[in-house]
Amino acid sequence: MPSYIVSSAFEGLSCQVCGLQAHGKRFEAVCCLPCAAFFRRYVLLNCKHKCLNENKCENFGTGIFKFAVAF
């Protein structure tokens, strides 16, 4: 059971980034808490990234990507 409460407006919706249960809308996207936290840190730290897999990452709705990004 998640340690947070999903807003009823987002019940049944999936995160547009990773496919997990959406929690709310952040940065103009419906997303889960882990993705919201990642993008919040990304913006606050003014990060630049480079895909380590030539933009060919696969996501199977598990919330986990096979490859990462380098900052």
N, CA, C and O atoms as a Tinker XYZ file with bonds, in Angstrom:
   284  protein
     1  N      0.847000   -1.186000    0.000000    73     2
     2  CA     0.000000    0.000000    0.000000    64     1     3
     3  C      0.887000    1.241000    0.000000    63     2     4     5
     4  O      1.822000    1.331000    0.795000    81     3
     5  N      0.604000    2.203000   -0.886000    73     3     6
     6  CA     1.438000    3.397000   -0.950000    64     5     7
     7  C      1.318000    4.232000    0.312000    63     6     8     9
     8  O      0.294000    4.207000    0.994000    81     7
     9  N      2.377000    4.973000    0.614000    73     7    10
    10  CA     2.389000    5.813000    1.804000    64     9    11
    11  C      1.835000    7.202000    1.511000    63    10    12    13
    12  O      2.054000    8.126000    2.294000    81    11
    13  N      1.140000    7.361000    0.428000    73    11    14
    14  CA     0.526000    8.631000    0.070000    64    13    15
    15  C     -0.886000    8.373000   -0.424000    63    14    16    17
    16  O     -1.243000    7.244000   -0.763000    81    15
    17  N     -1.672000    9.414000   -0.462000    73    15    18
    18  CA    -3.055000    9.294000   -0.916000    64    17    19
    19  C     -3.149000    9.881000   -2.320000    63    18    20    21
    20  O     -2.745000   11.021000   -2.551000    81    19
    21  N     -3.677000    9.108000   -3.245000    73    19    22
    22  CA    -3.839000    9.569000   -4.619000    64    21    23
    23  C     -5.107000   10.402000   -4.704000    63    22    24    25
    24  O     -6.171000    9.974000   -4.257000    81    23
    25  N     -4.992000   11.587000   -5.277000    73    23    26
    26  CA    -6.156000   12.442000   -5.465000    64    25    27
    27  C     -7.168000   11.713000   -6.333000    63    26    28    29
    28  O     -6.798000   11.065000   -7.311000    81    27
    29  N     -8.442000   11.815000   -5.980000    73    27    30
    30  CA    -9.481000   11.115000   -6.743000    64    29    31
    31  C     -9.515000   11.576000   -8.202000    63    30    32    33
    32  O     -9.970000   10.836000   -9.073000    81    31
    33  N     -9.043000   12.778000   -8.468000    73    31    34
    34  CA    -9.013000   13.273000   -9.845000    64    33    35
    35  C     -8.017000   12.496000  -10.704000    63    34    36    37
    36  O     -8.113000   12.511000  -11.931000    81    35
    37  N     -7.058000   11.814000  -10.063000    73    35    38
    38  CA    -6.018000   11.106000  -10.801000    64    37    39
    39  C     -6.112000    9.592000  -10.655000    63    38    40    41
    40  O     -5.244000    8.875000  -11.154000    81    39
    41  N     -7.143000    9.094000   -9.984000    73    39    42
    42  CA    -7.322000    7.647000   -9.851000    64    41    43
    43  C     -7.477000    7.021000  -11.223000    63    42    44    45
    44  O     -8.219000    7.528000  -12.065000    81    43
    45  N     -6.788000    5.932000  -11.445000    73    43    46
    46  CA    -6.876000    5.227000  -12.715000    64    45    47
    47  C     -5.985000    5.790000  -13.808000    63    46    48    49
    48  O     -5.901000    5.210000  -14.891000    81    47
    49  N     -5.315000    6.914000  -13.546000    73    47    50
    50  CA    -4.408000    7.490000  -14.537000    64    49    51
    51  C     -2.985000    7.018000  -14.271000    63    50    52    53
    52  O     -2.601000    6.779000  -13.126000    81    51
    53  N     -2.223000    6.889000  -15.322000    73    51    54
    54  CA    -0.831000    6.469000  -15.207000    64    53    55
    55  C      0.095000    7.654000  -15.396000    63    54    56    57
    56  O     -0.232000    8.616000  -16.090000    81    55
    57  N      1.252000    7.567000  -14.767000    73    55    58
    58  CA     2.299000    8.571000  -14.936000    64    57    59
    59  C      2.691000    8.616000  -16.408000    63    58    60    61
    60  O      2.920000    7.575000  -17.023000    81    59
    61  N      2.770000    9.811000  -16.969000    73    59    62
    62  CA     3.124000    9.968000  -18.376000    64    61    63
    63  C      4.608000    9.707000  -18.631000    63    62    64    65
    64  O      5.033000    9.614000  -19.783000    81    63
    65  N      5.388000    9.589000  -17.569000    73    63    66
    66  CA     6.822000    9.351000  -17.713000    64    65    67
    67  C      7.153000    7.871000  -17.589000    63    66    68    69
    68  O      7.834000    7.309000  -18.447000    81    67
    69  N      6.668000    7.235000  -16.513000    73    67    70
    70  CA     7.099000    5.859000  -16.237000    64    69    71
    71  C      5.980000    4.826000  -16.231000    63    70    72    73
    72  O      6.258000    3.627000  -16.269000    81    71
    73  N      4.734000    5.255000  -16.185000    73    71    74
    74  CA     3.623000    4.312000  -16.233000    64    73    75
    75  C      3.061000    3.884000  -14.892000    63    74    76    77
    76  O      2.074000    3.148000  -14.856000    81    75
    77  N      3.658000    4.322000  -13.778000    73    75    78
    78  CA     3.109000    3.987000  -12.464000    64    77    79
    79  C      1.822000    4.771000  -12.215000    63    78    80    81
    80  O      1.455000    5.632000  -13.014000    81    79
    81  N      1.137000    4.476000  -11.108000    73    79    82
    82  CA    -0.078000    5.195000  -10.719000    64    81    83
    83  C      0.238000    6.682000  -10.568000    63    82    84    85
    84  O      1.157000    7.051000   -9.837000    81    83
    85  N     -0.512000    7.524000  -11.250000    73    83    86
    86  CA    -0.303000    8.972000  -11.170000    64    85    87
    87  C     -0.778000    9.491000   -9.822000    63    86    88    89
    88  O     -1.739000    8.978000   -9.247000    81    87
    89  N     -0.102000   10.501000   -9.332000    73    87    90
    90  CA    -0.450000   11.116000   -8.057000    64    89    91
    91  C     -1.005000   12.519000   -8.251000    63    90    92    93
    92  O     -1.842000   12.976000   -7.473000    81    91
    93  N     -0.544000   13.191000   -9.277000    73    91    94
    94  CA    -0.992000   14.556000   -9.507000    64    93    95
    95  C     -0.369000   15.107000  -10.768000    63    94    96    97
    96  O      0.236000   14.373000  -11.549000    81    95
    97  N     -0.521000   16.408000  -10.961000    73    95    98
    98  CA     0.039000   17.055000  -12.142000    64    97    99
    99  C      1.172000   17.965000  -11.703000    63    98   100   101
   100  O      0.981000   18.861000  -10.880000    81    99
   101  N      2.343000   17.731000  -12.253000    73    99   102
   102  CA     3.524000   18.530000  -11.946000    64   101   103
   103  C      4.208000   18.881000  -13.260000    63   102   104   105
   104  O      4.306000   18.043000  -14.156000    81   103
   105  N      4.671000   20.094000  -13.372000    73   103   106
   106  CA     5.394000   20.528000  -14.566000    64   105   107
   107  C      4.610000   20.218000  -15.837000    63   106   108   109
   108  O      5.179000   19.787000  -16.840000    81   107
   109  N      3.309000   20.439000  -15.784000    73   107   110
   110  CA     2.400000   20.257000  -16.927000    64   109   111
   111  C      2.250000   18.802000  -17.370000    63   110   112   113
   112  O      1.846000   18.544000  -18.504000    81   111
   113  N      2.571000   17.850000  -16.495000    73   111   114
   114  CA     2.418000   16.432000  -16.843000    64   113   115
   115  C      1.784000   15.682000  -15.678000    63   114   116   117
   116  O      2.050000   15.987000  -14.515000    81   115
   117  N      0.952000   14.710000  -15.992000    73   115   118
   118  CA     0.388000   13.820000  -14.982000    64   117   119
   119  C      1.493000   12.841000  -14.615000    63   118   120   121
   120  O      2.006000   12.131000  -15.479000    81   119
   121  N      1.869000   12.799000  -13.320000    73   119   122
   122  CA     2.996000   11.947000  -12.953000    64   121   123
   123  C      2.869000   11.382000  -11.543000    63   122   124   125
   124  O      2.057000   11.834000  -10.736000    81   123
   125  N      3.699000   10.383000  -11.276000    73   123   126
   126  CA     3.762000    9.747000   -9.959000    64   125   127
   127  C      4.700000   10.564000   -9.063000    63   126   128   129
   128  O      5.365000   11.487000   -9.532000    81   127
   129  N      4.748000   10.221000   -7.783000    73   127   130
   130  CA     5.613000   10.953000   -6.855000    64   129   131
   131  C      7.103000   10.822000   -7.170000    63   130   132   133
   132  O      7.816000   11.824000   -7.116000    81   131
   133  N      7.605000    9.615000   -7.500000    73   131   134
   134  CA     9.041000    9.527000   -7.819000    64   133   135
   135  C      9.437000   10.393000   -9.017000    63   134   136   137
   136  O     10.478000   11.050000   -8.983000    81   135
   137  N      8.634000   10.402000  -10.061000    73   135   138
   138  CA     8.951000   11.231000  -11.233000    64   137   139
   139  C      8.831000   12.714000  -10.896000    63   138   140   141
   140  O      9.640000   13.518000  -11.358000    81   139
   141  N      7.841000   13.082000  -10.104000    73   139   142
   142  CA     7.694000   14.479000   -9.690000    64   141   143
   143  C      8.924000   14.927000   -8.907000    63   142   144   145
   144  O      9.421000   16.035000   -9.111000    81   143
   145  N      9.421000   14.065000   -8.006000    73   143   146
   146  CA    10.611000   14.400000   -7.217000    64   145   147
   147  C     11.838000   14.531000   -8.111000    63   146   148   149
   148  O     12.641000   15.448000   -7.938000    81   147
   149  N     11.983000   13.618000   -9.064000    73   147   150
   150  CA    13.122000   13.672000   -9.983000    64   149   151
   151  C     13.122000   14.984000  -10.760000    63   150   152   153
   152  O     14.146000   15.663000  -10.826000    81   151
   153  N     11.990000   15.343000  -11.344000    73   151   154
   154  CA    11.940000   16.552000  -12.152000    64   153   155
   155  C     12.045000   17.815000  -11.307000    63   154   156   157
   156  O     12.571000   18.824000  -11.777000    81   155
   157  N     11.554000   17.781000  -10.065000    73   155   158
   158  CA    11.725000   18.932000   -9.171000    64   157   159
   159  C     13.213000   19.165000   -8.916000    63   158   160   161
   160  O     13.696000   20.294000   -9.010000    81   159
   161  N     13.942000   18.083000   -8.590000    73   159   162
   162  CA    15.386000   18.211000   -8.365000    64   161   163
   163  C     16.099000   18.645000   -9.646000    63   162   164   165
   164  O     17.017000   19.463000   -9.610000    81   163
   165  N     15.671000   18.095000  -10.759000    73   163   166
   166  CA    16.273000   18.415000  -12.055000    64   165   167
   167  C     16.175000   19.914000  -12.329000    63   166   168   169
   168  O     17.149000   20.533000  -12.759000    81   167
   169  N     15.006000   20.493000  -12.082000    73   167   170
   170  CA    14.789000   21.919000  -12.321000    64   169   171
   171  C     15.545000   22.760000  -11.296000    63   170   172   173
   172  O     16.200000   23.735000  -11.663000    81   171
   173  N     15.461000   22.396000  -10.014000    73   171   174
   174  CA    16.119000   23.178000   -8.967000    64   173   175
   175  C     17.634000   23.212000   -9.130000    63   174   176   177
   176  O     18.268000   24.233000   -8.862000    81   175
   177  N     18.210000   22.106000   -9.566000    73   175   178
   178  CA    19.663000   22.029000   -9.726000    64   177   179
   179  C     20.132000   22.485000  -11.106000    63   178   180   181
   180  O     21.328000   22.469000  -11.397000    81   179
   181  N     19.181000   22.893000  -11.958000    73   179   182
   182  CA    19.483000   23.350000  -13.316000    64   181   183
   183  C     20.362000   22.331000  -14.048000    63   182   184   185
   184  O     21.377000   22.684000  -14.648000    81   183
   185  N     19.958000   21.085000  -13.986000    73   183   186
   186  CA    20.732000   19.975000  -14.558000    64   185   187
   187  C     20.654000   19.939000  -16.076000    63   186   188   189
   188  O     19.661000   20.339000  -16.684000    81   187
   189  N     21.702000   19.462000  -16.648000    73   187   190
   190  CA    21.746000   19.118000  -18.069000    64   189   191
   191  C     22.021000   17.620000  -18.099000    63   190   192   193
   192  O     22.783000   17.113000  -17.275000    81   191
   193  N     21.415000   16.916000  -19.030000    73   191   194
   194  CA    21.627000   15.471000  -19.053000    64   193   195
   195  C     21.944000   14.967000  -20.448000    63   194   196   197
   196  O     21.700000   15.636000  -21.452000    81   195
   197  N     22.487000   13.783000  -20.472000    73   195   198
   198  CA    22.777000   13.107000  -21.729000    64   197   199
   199  C     22.291000   11.676000  -21.593000    63   198   200   201
   200  O     22.644000   10.989000  -20.635000    81   199
   201  N     21.491000   11.224000  -22.535000    73   199   202
   202  CA    20.997000    9.855000  -22.518000    64   201   203
   203  C     22.164000    8.907000  -22.768000    63   202   204   205
   204  O     22.963000    9.127000  -23.678000    81   203
   205  N     22.261000    7.854000  -21.961000    73   203   206
   206  CA    23.330000    6.875000  -22.114000    64   205   207
   207  C     22.961000    5.749000  -23.071000    63   206   208   209
   208  O     23.756000    4.839000  -23.302000    81   207
   209  N     21.747000    5.812000  -23.632000    73   207   210
   210  CA    21.290000    4.741000  -24.516000    64   209   211
   211  C     20.729000    5.287000  -25.830000    63   210   212   213
   212  O     19.837000    4.680000  -26.423000    81   211
   213  N     21.240000    6.413000  -26.278000    73   211   214
   214  CA    20.829000    7.016000  -27.545000    64   213   215
   215  C     19.311000    7.163000  -27.676000    63   214   216   217
   216  O     18.756000    6.940000  -28.752000    81   215
   217  N     18.644000    7.536000  -26.590000    73   215   218
   218  CA    17.188000    7.738000  -26.550000    64   217   219
   219  C     16.396000    6.497000  -26.941000    63   218   220   221
   220  O     15.330000    6.611000  -27.547000    81   219
   221  N     16.899000    5.319000  -26.604000    73   219   222
   222  CA    16.230000    4.067000  -26.942000    64   221   223
   223  C     15.779000    3.300000  -25.698000    63   222   224   225
   224  O     15.625000    2.080000  -25.754000    81   223
   225  N     15.566000    3.987000  -24.587000    73   223   226
   226  CA    15.164000    3.315000  -23.348000    64   225   227
   227  C     13.774000    2.715000  -23.482000    63   226   228   229
   228  O     12.901000    3.278000  -24.143000    81   227
   229  N     13.583000    1.577000  -22.853000    73   227   230
   230  CA    12.289000    0.917000  -22.855000    64   229   231
   231  C     11.686000    1.012000  -21.464000    63   230   232   233
   232  O     12.390000    0.906000  -20.460000    81   231
   233  N     10.383000    1.213000  -21.416000    73   231   234
   234  CA     9.658000    1.272000  -20.154000    64   233   235
   235  C      8.455000    0.356000  -20.283000    63   234   236   237
   236  O      7.671000    0.472000  -21.225000    81   235
   237  N      8.318000   -0.536000  -19.348000    73   235   238
   238  CA     7.230000   -1.504000  -19.403000    64   237   239
   239  C      6.170000   -1.238000  -18.343000    63   238   240   241
   240  O      5.473000   -2.161000  -17.922000    81   239
   241  N      6.040000    0.021000  -17.904000    73   239   242
   242  CA     5.034000    0.377000  -16.909000    64   241   243
   243  C      5.394000   -0.028000  -15.498000    63   242   244   245
   244  O      4.532000   -0.067000  -14.621000    81   243
   245  N      6.674000   -0.335000  -15.269000    73   243   246
   246  CA     7.115000   -0.758000  -13.943000    64   245   247
   247  C      7.643000    0.398000  -13.121000    63   246   248   249
   248  O      7.854000    0.257000  -11.917000    81   247
   249  N      7.859000    1.545000  -13.757000    73   247   250
   250  CA     8.443000    2.680000  -13.061000    64   249   251
   251  C      9.956000    2.639000  -13.066000    63   250   252   253
   252  O     10.602000    3.512000  -12.486000    81   251
   253  N     10.533000    1.632000  -13.717000    73   251   254
   254  CA    11.980000    1.490000  -13.755000    64   253   255
   255  C     12.424000    1.466000  -15.216000    63   254   256   257
   256  O     11.891000    0.710000  -16.028000    81   255
   257  N     13.388000    2.288000  -15.527000    73   255   258
   258  CA    13.953000    2.294000  -16.867000    64   257   259
   259  C     15.226000    1.458000  -16.863000    63   258   260   261
   260  O     15.933000    1.398000  -15.857000    81   259
   261  N     15.510000    0.820000  -17.979000    73   259   262
   262  CA    16.666000   -0.065000  -18.063000    64   261   263
   263  C     17.972000    0.714000  -18.019000    63   262   264   265
   264  O     18.947000    0.245000  -17.432000    81   263
   265  N     18.009000    1.884000  -18.624000    73   263   266
   266  CA    19.219000    2.684000  -18.677000    64   265   267
   267  C     18.989000    3.996000  -17.939000    63   266   268   269
   268  O     17.852000    4.371000  -17.652000    81   267
   269  N     20.072000    4.680000  -17.639000    73   267   270
   270  CA    19.981000    5.926000  -16.884000    64   269   271
   271  C     20.498000    7.086000  -17.720000    63   270   272   273
   272  O     20.920000    6.924000  -18.864000    81   271
   273  N     20.450000    8.241000  -17.117000    73   271   274
   274  CA    20.998000    9.430000  -17.752000    64   273   275
   275  C     22.208000    9.888000  -16.958000    63   274   276   277
   276  O     22.300000    9.641000  -15.756000    81   275
   277  N     23.122000   10.547000  -17.622000    73   275   278
   278  CA    24.289000   11.113000  -16.962000    64   277   279
   279  C     24.072000   12.611000  -16.835000    63   278   280   281
   280  O     23.623000   13.264000  -17.777000    81   279
   281  N     24.391000   13.150000  -15.675000    73   279   282
   282  CA    24.232000   14.588000  -15.440000    64   281   283
   283  C     25.563000   15.280000  -15.512000    63   282   284
   284  O     25.636000   16.497000  -15.340000    81   283
